[in-house]
């Protein structure tokens, strides 16, 4: 496989890693906001925020890698 195909595959893997986190993060945050009466509220909220941030970072990294594979000057 050429380097562009490997970079494209790597970018797709990053996006597939970000996809479930895009749904899990808001669900965890919703759970934290619905259970404000417990002592674990802030910990669960912080975990949800961390999952959401990780999702955005992975999606950005995946798109950046895919753009590098598609639009790099090397044929």
N, CA and C atoms as an extended XYZ file, in Angstrom:
225
Properties=species:S:1:pos:R:3:atomname:S:1:resname:S:1:resid:I:1 pbc="F F F"
N         0.837       -1.176        0.000 N   UNK     1
C         0.000        0.000        0.000 CA  UNK     1
C         0.886        1.246        0.000 C   UNK     1
N         0.441        2.243       -0.739 N   UNK     2
C         1.225        3.466       -0.774 CA  UNK     2
C         1.032        4.247        0.519 C   UNK     2
N         1.858        5.241        0.672 N   UNK     3
C         1.792        6.016        1.914 CA  UNK     3
C         0.495        6.800        2.011 C   UNK     3
N        -0.057        7.254        0.853 N   UNK     4
C        -1.322        7.986        0.903 CA  UNK     4
C        -2.458        7.092        1.356 C   UNK     4
N        -2.452        5.838        0.913 N   UNK     5
C        -3.513        4.921        1.333 CA  UNK     5
C        -3.395        4.581        2.809 C   UNK     5
N        -2.189        4.443        3.302 N   UNK     6
C        -2.024        4.155        4.724 CA  UNK     6
C        -2.434        5.355        5.572 C   UNK     6
N        -2.111        6.562        5.097 N   UNK     7
C        -2.537        7.760        5.829 CA  UNK     7
C        -4.057        7.894        5.818 C   UNK     7
N        -4.669        7.588        4.683 N   UNK     8
C        -6.116        7.646        4.601 CA  UNK     8
C        -6.761        6.626        5.537 C   UNK     8
N        -6.211        5.431        5.580 N   UNK     9
C        -6.735        4.402        6.488 CA  UNK     9
C        -6.558        4.819        7.942 C   UNK     9
N        -5.436        5.452        8.247 N   UNK    10
C        -5.194        5.918        9.610 CA  UNK    10
C        -6.197        7.008       10.008 C   UNK    10
N        -6.500        7.908        9.085 N   UNK    11
C        -7.486        8.953        9.352 CA  UNK    11
C        -8.872        8.390        9.566 C   UNK    11
N        -9.226        7.371        8.782 N   UNK    12
C       -10.538        6.744        8.944 CA  UNK    12
C       -10.623        6.034       10.290 C   UNK    12
N        -9.525        5.438       10.724 N   UNK    13
C        -9.510        4.784       12.041 CA  UNK    13
C        -9.722        5.803       13.161 C   UNK    13
N        -9.107        6.978       13.026 N   UNK    14
C        -9.322        8.028       14.019 CA  UNK    14
C       -10.795        8.440       14.059 C   UNK    14
N       -11.406        8.583       12.873 N   UNK    15
C       -12.811        8.985       12.834 CA  UNK    15
C       -13.719        7.898       13.403 C   UNK    15
N       -13.416        6.637       13.127 N   UNK    16
C       -14.220        5.560       13.699 CA  UNK    16
C       -14.027        5.471       15.213 C   UNK    16
N       -12.867        5.887       15.709 N   UNK    17
C       -12.676        5.939       17.154 CA  UNK    17
C       -13.451        7.077       17.795 C   UNK    17
N       -13.596        8.179       17.059 N   UNK    18
C       -14.307        9.345       17.589 CA  UNK    18
C       -15.815        9.161       17.546 C   UNK    18
N       -16.309        8.349       16.623 N   UNK    19
C       -17.753        8.218       16.437 CA  UNK    19
C       -18.496        7.735       17.686 C   UNK    19
N       -18.081        6.646       18.330 N   UNK    20
C       -18.830        6.250       19.534 CA  UNK    20
C       -18.688        7.251       20.679 C   UNK    20
N       -17.549        7.918       20.750 N   UNK    21
C       -17.363        8.902       21.816 CA  UNK    21
C       -18.284       10.102       21.648 C   UNK    21
N       -18.676       10.387       20.401 N   UNK    22
C       -19.605       11.495       20.155 CA  UNK    22
C       -20.982       11.225       20.746 C   UNK    22
N       -21.324        9.972       20.941 N   UNK    23
C       -22.611        9.631       21.536 CA  UNK    23
C       -22.480        9.326       23.028 C   UNK    23
N       -21.366        8.746       23.427 N   UNK    24
C       -21.178        8.370       24.832 CA  UNK    24
C       -20.979        9.609       25.712 C   UNK    24
N       -20.196       10.571       25.231 N   UNK    25
C       -19.900       11.764       26.028 CA  UNK    25
C       -21.135       12.549       26.444 C   UNK    25
N       -21.988       12.943       25.492 N   UNK    26
C       -23.206       13.661       25.900 CA  UNK    26
C       -24.144       12.823       26.765 C   UNK    26
N       -24.167       11.518       26.550 N   UNK    27
C       -25.012       10.658       27.390 CA  UNK    27
C       -24.520       10.653       28.831 C   UNK    27
N       -23.212       10.603       29.015 N   UNK    28
C       -22.647       10.636       30.364 CA  UNK    28
C       -22.906       11.994       31.011 C   UNK    28
N       -22.773       13.067       30.229 N   UNK    29
C       -23.038       14.397       30.772 CA  UNK    29
C       -24.513       14.558       31.151 C   UNK    29
N       -25.403       14.034       30.337 N   UNK    30
C       -26.834       14.074       30.659 CA  UNK    30
C       -27.111       13.313       31.959 C   UNK    30
N       -26.462       12.161       32.096 N   UNK    31
C       -26.615       11.374       33.319 CA  UNK    31
C       -26.123       12.167       34.529 C   UNK    31
N       -25.030       12.898       34.370 N   UNK    32
C       -24.509       13.695       35.482 CA  UNK    32
C       -25.480       14.808       35.861 C   UNK    32
N       -26.091       15.455       34.870 N   UNK    33
C       -27.013       16.548       35.175 CA  UNK    33
C       -28.329       16.047       35.760 C   UNK    33
N       -28.707       14.832       35.438 N   UNK    34
C       -29.939       14.287       35.994 CA  UNK    34
C       -29.752       13.784       37.426 C   UNK    34
N       -28.519       13.532       37.835 N   UNK    35
C       -28.241       13.009       39.183 CA  UNK    35
C       -27.444       14.019       40.002 C   UNK    35
N       -27.920       15.247       40.062 N   UNK    36
C       -27.219       16.287       40.819 CA  UNK    36
C       -27.258       16.051       42.320 C   UNK    36
N       -28.163       15.243       42.778 N   UNK    37
C       -28.314       15.025       44.213 CA  UNK    37
C       -27.265       14.057       44.775 C   UNK    37
N       -26.500       13.398       43.925 N   UNK    38
C       -25.490       12.448       44.412 CA  UNK    38
C       -24.138       13.133       44.572 C   UNK    38
N       -23.257       12.470       45.285 N   UNK    39
C       -21.917       13.021       45.495 CA  UNK    39
C       -21.024       12.831       44.270 C   UNK    39
N       -21.416       11.947       43.357 N   UNK    40
C       -20.587       11.631       42.188 CA  UNK    40
C       -20.856       12.559       41.013 C   UNK    40
N       -21.683       13.551       41.195 N   UNK    41
C       -22.102       14.430       40.106 CA  UNK    41
C       -20.911       15.071       39.396 C   UNK    41
N       -20.022       15.669       40.130 N   UNK    42
C       -18.913       16.398       39.496 CA  UNK    42
C       -17.918       15.459       38.831 C   UNK    42
N       -17.692       14.288       39.414 N   UNK    43
C       -16.785       13.325       38.801 CA  UNK    43
C       -17.348       12.809       37.477 C   UNK    43
N       -18.625       12.474       37.455 N   UNK    44
C       -19.252       11.974       36.229 CA  UNK    44
C       -19.305       13.082       35.180 C   UNK    44
N       -19.554       14.302       35.602 N   UNK    45
C       -19.563       15.432       34.675 CA  UNK    45
C       -18.176       15.658       34.079 C   UNK    45
N       -17.143       15.559       34.890 N   UNK    46
C       -15.774       15.726       34.391 CA  UNK    46
C       -15.406       14.607       33.414 C   UNK    46
N       -15.838       13.393       33.701 N   UNK    47
C       -15.573       12.279       32.786 CA  UNK    47
C       -16.301       12.514       31.459 C   UNK    47
N       -17.540       12.972       31.516 N   UNK    48
C       -18.291       13.268       30.299 CA  UNK    48
C       -17.642       14.365       29.471 C   UNK    48
N       -17.175       15.412       30.144 N   UNK    49
C       -16.479       16.487       29.426 CA  UNK    49
C       -15.188       15.979       28.801 C   UNK    49
N       -14.473       15.132       29.518 N   UNK    50
C       -13.243       14.552       28.970 CA  UNK    50
C       -13.512       13.687       27.757 C   UNK    50
N       -14.588       12.922       27.797 N   UNK    51
C       -14.950       12.083       26.649 CA  UNK    51
C       -15.307       12.960       25.449 C   UNK    51
N       -16.049       14.044       25.671 N   UNK    52
C       -16.415       14.943       24.577 CA  UNK    52
C       -15.185       15.617       23.973 C   UNK    52
N       -14.281       16.058       24.813 N   UNK    53
C       -13.061       16.699       24.323 CA  UNK    53
C       -12.220       15.705       23.546 C   UNK    53
N       -12.120       14.468       24.037 N   UNK    54
C       -11.377       13.431       23.325 CA  UNK    54
C       -12.001       13.152       21.967 C   UNK    54
N       -13.307       13.166       21.899 N   UNK    55
C       -14.001       12.942       20.639 CA  UNK    55
C       -13.666       14.031       19.624 C   UNK    55
N       -13.678       15.266       20.055 N   UNK    56
C       -13.368       16.375       19.150 CA  UNK    56
C       -11.916       16.299       18.688 C   UNK    56
N       -11.011       15.970       19.586 N   UNK    57
C        -9.595       15.870       19.226 CA  UNK    57
C        -9.368       14.736       18.230 C   UNK    57
N        -9.986       13.587       18.465 N   UNK    58
C        -9.832       12.468       17.539 CA  UNK    58
C       -10.436       12.781       16.168 C   UNK    58
N       -11.580       13.441       16.152 N   UNK    59
C       -12.193       13.808       14.876 CA  UNK    59
C       -11.317       14.804       14.119 C   UNK    59
N       -10.777       15.787       14.819 N   UNK    60
C        -9.888       16.756       14.182 CA  UNK    60
C        -8.640       16.070       13.638 C   UNK    60
N        -8.050       15.195       14.449 N   UNK    61
C        -6.842       14.481       14.017 CA  UNK    61
C        -7.140       13.593       12.813 C   UNK    61
N        -8.295       12.931       12.806 N   UNK    62
C        -8.673       12.090       11.689 CA  UNK    62
C        -8.874       12.882       10.416 C   UNK    62
N        -9.591       13.998       10.511 N   UNK    63
C        -9.805       14.831        9.332 CA  UNK    63
C        -8.502       15.438        8.829 C   UNK    63
N        -7.647       15.839        9.744 N   UNK    64
C        -6.358       16.399        9.360 CA  UNK    64
C        -5.515       15.354        8.639 C   UNK    64
N        -5.508       14.130        9.130 N   UNK    65
C        -4.745       13.056        8.500 CA  UNK    65
C        -5.320       12.717        7.129 C   UNK    65
N        -6.641       12.691        7.020 N   UNK    66
C        -7.258       12.406        5.724 CA  UNK    66
C        -6.971       13.511        4.711 C   UNK    66
N        -7.002       14.753        5.146 N   UNK    67
C        -6.699       15.850        4.224 CA  UNK    67
C        -5.240       15.808        3.774 C   UNK    67
N        -4.368       15.413        4.687 N   UNK    68
C        -2.957       15.270        4.333 CA  UNK    68
C        -2.781       14.161        3.295 C   UNK    68
N        -3.535       13.076        3.441 N   UNK    69
C        -3.432       11.965        2.494 CA  UNK    69
C        -4.020       12.330        1.141 C   UNK    69
N        -5.104       13.104        1.136 N   UNK    70
C        -5.770       13.409       -0.125 CA  UNK    70
C        -5.116       14.561       -0.881 C   UNK    70
N        -4.661       15.563       -0.189 N   UNK    71
C        -4.203       16.781       -0.849 CA  UNK    71
C        -2.715       17.047       -0.719 C   UNK    71
N        -1.951       16.078       -0.303 N   UNK    72
C        -0.496       16.242       -0.230 CA  UNK    72
C         0.059       16.240       -1.646 C   UNK    72
N         1.172       16.917       -1.860 N   UNK    73
C         1.742       17.035       -3.191 CA  UNK    73
C         2.389       15.763       -3.721 C   UNK    73
N         2.592       14.743       -2.885 N   UNK    74
C         3.230       13.511       -3.358 CA  UNK    74
C         2.215       12.627       -4.066 C   UNK    74
N         2.474       12.225       -5.314 N   UNK    75
C         1.519       11.356       -6.033 CA  UNK    75
C         1.519        9.934       -5.553 C   UNK    75
